[in-house]
Amino acid sequence: MNFTPLPPLSLSCDVRFPEAADSPHDHVSRWSETYVSLPAVVVVPQTEADIVTALQYAVDNGLRVVVAGGGHAPFVPVTAKTLYLDMRQFKSIILKDIESTVTIGGGVLTGELFSSLTARGFYTTVPNSNAVGVVGAVLGSGNGPFNSLHGFMADNVDGIRIITFANGKIEVRDIHISTKNAEEHALLSAICGGGHGLGVIVTMTLHVYRVTELSLDNNDHIWQRRIVFPGSAIRDAATLFASLLPIKGPVSAALLFGRSPPGTPRPGSPIVMVIGSFFGPATAAEASTFATDLLASDYTANAALAVTESVPMAKINESTAPFNAHGGSKTLDATFLRELDVDRIVALFEQFNALTEGRPELYMSYTLIAAWDNTVAEELGSSEARKNNFIVTRDRSILQLNMVWSSKTSTNSEQEAQAHMRKMKEISMRGETGPLVSFANNLAFPASLSDYYPGHKVEGLLAVKKLWDPAGLFWSPSMDIE
């Protein structure tokens, strides 16, 4: 790598200028190593003033800024022209119970937020992982277990404090959802579902909910049914999951393809897991048609494990912890669907199994199909406050997500993963009405925004980018740049 010497950056916070002999691991920690090389400079700001100084330095030295929260966006490239702004010091969590809001710093992780809130009797919308950045999740709309109750994460944003580079100058703005300023409203709407690379979000304010309002058993325990099938029983698992669709009520459901972890009786063997969660008292759960199917022996006769559990709200994401580890080559892709049948589920499993069979380096890969009741999301999309958000999948209540995790990082592994993703999309879309719509939190690289937003939204996103960051200071998939 050919490094051009940069002038010093005078800040009291942590500033690092990598040297050619360094490894990217010495300076940045990313969930996936794909598209990651040594940045020009790493800044770990402690104050807003640090951020402003770092941005001005990037402007003066022709660098592009990548803002890092949880580091879980594998589509964001880190290059020798990157100023890597690591927000790890911005960890404030300020709950206002009377207003039912929480204001978090730009570096707060979902697990940190959720544990802080549940300890005080509250919760908010989060994804199915404790390790991702809250802000980053919102930027791509934020999909998780509470969709049926409160819509997407971006539907719960009340305001932001953001540092932008509009009009050739660095500005700090506080923008509330009730703003009457058309340009600010456009920026906040874009942040809610399409906000990658529009500025540095210093704080974000989200709506919160009282756990007691759910009337859970033991105050905070969620009724959950977990059924594990061997790969040979994929049709049984697919039939069970399809019987739950369309999802209705305060529930969520997931179907997971994976491989048995080390230490199990048959490590590396394909498994299929069905998980159903009911957000209410256990008596109501077990009286529901949702639970009737999950408990039916006709569906579970060939299961290797079938358990009904009472899971504390604070531990709802603990089962996904193994997938949070940084390192390796990871490729994400996802497709929103209106419906899904047994044959498509079986075909998806067969494609997943074909990719990973006899390939230990791929055994951490998985396919997840999540489903929810989209009634609330559609209602929010019609509301005056949320109708302009960049969430374009309110009429689709199934997400088919693929993750290829290879312990061998190479061009060939990335190409193989991309070919697998294309095949999974093709299977998912068989018989589906309407265009393919992918998940903006799982952008491909390089991204084709037409796979994520309809034409008028792509134009709107470009317009917001040109208004608030015309110089392209921040890396963004909305510009044809690296």
MARKELO-524225 format. One record per residue (C-alpha): x, y, z. Coordinates in steps of 0.25 Angstrom, whole numbers, padded with zeros to 4 digits, always signed. Example, Ala and Ser with C-alpha at 12.3 -4.5 7.8 and 13.67 -1.06 7.14 Angstrom:
2
+0049-0018+0031+0055-0004+0029
END
This chain:
482
+0000+0000+0000+0005+0014-0004+0003+0023+0008+0003+0038+0006+0008+0045+0018-0003+0053+0025-0001+0065+0034-0003+0064+0049-0017+0064+0055-0017+0072+0068-0027+0065+0077-0026+0061+0092-0035+0048+0088-0029+0035+0082-0023+0038+0068-0016+0027+0061-0008+0028+0047-0006+0014+0043+0007+0010+0037+0009+0001+0024+0014-0011+0032+0001-0011+0041-0010-0020+0040-0025-0014+0039-0027-0022+0052-0018-0013+0059-0027-0001+0057-0041-0005+0053-0050-0016+0058-0061-0020+0048-0071-0032+0048-0066-0036+0034-0052-0034+0029-0057-0033+0015-0054-0019+0008-0046-0015+0020-0032-0010+0018-0023+0000+0026-0030+0014+0028-0022+0027+0026-0026+0031+0041-0034+0026+0052-0041+0036+0062-0048+0032+0074-0055+0045+0078-0059+0048+0092-0067+0061+0090-0074+0068+0079-0063+0077+0077-0054+0065+0074-0063+0061+0063-0064+0075+0057-0049+0076+0057-0048+0062+0051-0058+0065+0040-0050+0078+0036-0037+0070+0035-0044+0060+0026-0049+0072+0017-0035+0078+0017-0028+0065+0013-0037+0059+0003-0042+0048+0012-0055+0041+0013-0062+0038+0026-0067+0025+0031-0075+0026+0044-0074+0013+0052-0084+0009+0063-0084-0006+0065-0076-0009+0052-0086-0019+0047-0088-0013+0033-0080-0022+0024-0084-0014+0012-0076-0001+0017-0062-0001+0011-0050+0004+0019-0039+0008+0010-0026+0016+0010-0034+0029+0008-0043+0027+0020-0044+0035+0032-0050+0024+0042-0058+0031+0052-0060+0021+0064-0072+0026+0072-0069+0016+0084-0068+0027+0094-0082+0032+0092-0089+0022+0101-0099+0031+0108-0113+0025+0111-0123+0036+0117-0137+0030+0120-0148+0040+0122-0159+0031+0127-0170+0042+0127-0168+0045+0113-0166+0031+0109-0153+0033+0102-0138+0029+0103-0127+0037+0097-0115+0029+0093-0101+0033+0089-0096+0029+0075-0087+0018+0079-0098+0010+0088-0100-0004+0084-0113-0011+0084-0110-0020+0096-0105-0008+0104-0118-0001+0102-0127-0012+0104-0121-0017+0117-0121-0003+0122-0136-0001+0119-0141-0014+0124-0133-0012+0137-0143+0000+0139-0155-0007+0134-0155-0002+0120-0152-0007+0106-0151-0002+0092-0150-0008+0078-0137-0015+0075-0131-0025+0065-0128-0039+0067-0114-0036+0072-0108-0030+0084-0095-0026+0077-0100-0016+0066-0100-0001+0067-0114+0005+0070-0112+0016+0061-0107+0007+0050-0119-0002+0051-0128+0010+0050-0122+0015+0037-0126+0002+0030-0140+0002+0036-0137-0007+0048-0144-0021+0047-0146-0029+0060-0155-0037+0069-0164-0025+0073-0169-0022+0059-0183-0027+0062-0184-0018+0074-0178-0005+0070-0173-0006+0055-0159-0004+0051-0148+0002+0059-0148+0014+0050-0163+0016+0053-0159+0019+0068-0149+0030+0065-0154+0043+0071-0141+0052+0068-0126+0052+0065-0115+0062+0068-0106+0061+0055-0093+0067+0050-0094+0070+0035-0086+0076+0024-0096+0084+0016-0093+0097+0009-0078+0095+0010-0078+0096+0025-0079+0087+0037-0092+0089+0045-0099+0083+0057-0114+0081+0056-0125+0076+0066-0136+0071+0058-0149+0066+0064-0160+0058+0057-0169+0070+0058-0160+0079+0051-0167+0088+0041-0154+0091+0033-0155+0083+0020-0141+0081+0018-0139+0076+0032-0151+0067+0031-0145+0061+0018-0132+0058+0025-0139+0051+0037-0148+0043+0028-0136+0038+0020-0129+0035+0033-0141+0026+0037-0138+0015+0027-0128+0020+0017-0118+0028+0025-0105+0022+0022-0094+0033+0020-0102+0046+0022-0095+0051+0035-0090+0047+0049-0102+0044+0058-0097+0049+0072-0110+0045+0079-0123+0038+0075-0136+0039+0083-0145+0027+0082-0159+0024+0088-0159+0014+0099-0170+0005+0105-0173-0001+0119-0171-0016+0120-0183-0016+0130-0192-0013+0118-0189-0026+0112-0195-0034+0125-0184-0044+0124-0182-0055+0133-0173-0052+0145-0174-0038+0141-0164-0039+0129-0164-0054+0124-0167-0056+0109-0175-0069+0105-0166-0076+0095-0167-0089+0087-0154-0095+0081-0154-0107+0072-0141-0113+0066-0142-0123+0054-0131-0131+0047-0129-0126+0033-0136-0139+0028-0149-0134+0034-0148-0121+0026-0162-0123+0021-0168-0124+0034-0161-0112+0039-0166-0104+0026-0180-0109+0028-0180-0104+0042-0175-0091+0039-0184-0089+0027-0196-0092+0036-0193-0080+0045-0194-0070+0033-0199-0060+0032-0195-0056+0046-0205-0049+0054-0205-0043+0068-0194-0039+0078-0185-0050+0073-0172-0053+0065-0167-0065+0058-0154-0070+0052-0149-0081+0044-0134-0084+0044-0125-0093+0035-0111-0096+0041-0102-0106+0045-0100-0113+0059-0089-0106+0067-0076-0113+0072-0079-0121+0085-0093-0126+0080-0095-0141+0076-0094-0139+0061-0086-0126+0060-0087-0120+0046-0100-0127+0043-0111-0119+0037-0122-0114+0046-0135-0106+0045-0141-0098+0056-0155-0092+0058-0156-0081+0069-0169-0075+0073-0170-0064+0083-0183-0058+0089-0183-0044+0096-0193-0046+0106-0197-0055+0118-0195-0070+0116-0210-0073+0117-0213-0064+0106-0201-0070+0098-0206-0085+0100-0220-0081+0096-0216-0075+0083-0216-0082+0069-0201-0078+0068-0198-0087+0080-0207-0098+0076-0199-0101+0063-0186-0100+0070-0190-0110+0081-0197-0120+0071-0191-0133+0071-0194-0135+0057-0183-0125+0053-0173-0129+0064-0173-0144+0063-0160-0144+0056-0153-0133+0064-0140-0135+0071-0144-0125+0082-0157-0118+0085-0158-0109+0098-0167-0098+0103-0159-0087+0111-0161-0075+0119-0150-0065+0114-0147-0052+0122-0149-0040+0113-0134-0036+0116-0129-0049+0110-0137-0049+0097-0125-0048+0088-0115-0057+0096-0117-0069+0086-0111-0061+0075-0098-0058+0082-0089-0068+0075-0092-0060+0062-0087-0047+0067-0072-0050+0067-0063-0041+0059-0054-0047+0048-0055-0055+0035-0062-0052+0022-0077-0050+0024-0087-0047+0013-0101-0043+0017-0113-0042+0008-0128-0042+0010-0142-0041+0003-0155-0036+0008-0167-0045+0004-0182-0045+0005-0184-0060+0006-0176-0073+0006-0180-0087+0004-0174-0100+0008-0168-0103-0006-0160-0090-0006-0155-0093+0008-0151-0107+0005-0143-0101-0008-0137-0091+0001-0132-0101+0011-0126-0110-0001-0119-0098-0006-0113-0095+0007-0109-0109+0010-0103-0111-0004-0094-0099-0001-0089-0103+0013-0089-0118+0012-0075-0123+0016-0070-0109+0017-0066-0107+0032-0061-0093+0028-0075-0089+0025-0082-0096+0037-0085-0083+0044-0094-0079+0032-0109-0078+0033-0122-0075+0027-0133-0068+0035-0147-0066+0031-0154-0056+0041-0169-0053+0041-0178-0043+0048-0191-0036+0048-0190-0024+0039-0202-0017+0043-0196-0007+0052-0184-0004+0042-0195-0001+0032-0203+0008+0041-0190+0016+0044-0187+0017+0030-0200+0024+0028-0198+0034+0039-0194+0048+0037-0181+0047+0045-0176+0034+0038-0181+0034+0024-0169+0039+0018-0159+0030+0025-0150+0022+0016-0157+0009+0020-0163+0003+0007-0167-0011+0012-0178-0009+0021-0187-0018+0012-0178-0029+0013-0177-0037+0027-0166-0048+0024-0151-0046+0023-0143-0056+0017-0128-0053+0021-0116-0061+0017-0102-0060+0024-0090-0067+0018-0079-0067+0028-0066-0072+0023-0053-0074+0032-0045-0073+0019-0045-0059+0014-0042-0058-0001-0048-0053-0014-0053-0067-0018-0061-0068-0005-0067-0055-0007-0071-0058-0021-0077-0072-0016-0085-0065-0006-0090-0055-0016-0094-0066-0025-0101-0073-0014-0109-0060-0010-0114-0059-0024-0119-0073-0024-0126-0071-0011-0133-0058-0016-0138-0065-0028-0144-0076-0020-0150-0066-0010-0157-0059-0022-0163-0071-0028-0178-0067-0029-0176-0054-0022-0184-0042-0026-0177-0029-0028-0162-0025-0030-0151-0031-0022-0148-0022-0009-0136-0025-0001-0132-0020+0013-0125-0007+0014-0117-0012+0026-0111-0024+0017-0107-0015+0006-0098-0022-0005-0085-0016-0009-0085-0009-0018-0100-0006-0016-0111-0004-0026-0121+0004-0019-0132+0000-0028-0131-0014-0021-0135-0007-0008-0144+0005-0011-0154+0009-0023-0149+0019-0033-0156+0031-0026-0149+0027-0013-0135+0026-0020-0137+0040-0026-0141+0045-0012-0129+0039-0005-0120+0045-0016-0126+0058-0014-0124+0058+0001-0110+0053-0001-0107+0065-0010-0114+0075-0001-0107+0070+0012-0094+0065+0008-0092+0070-0007-0076+0068-0006-0078+0054-0002-0070+0055+0011-0077+0043+0017-0077+0029+0010-0090+0026+0005-0096+0015-0004-0105+0026-0011-0092+0032-0018-0084+0024-0028-0071+0025-0020-0063+0017-0011
END
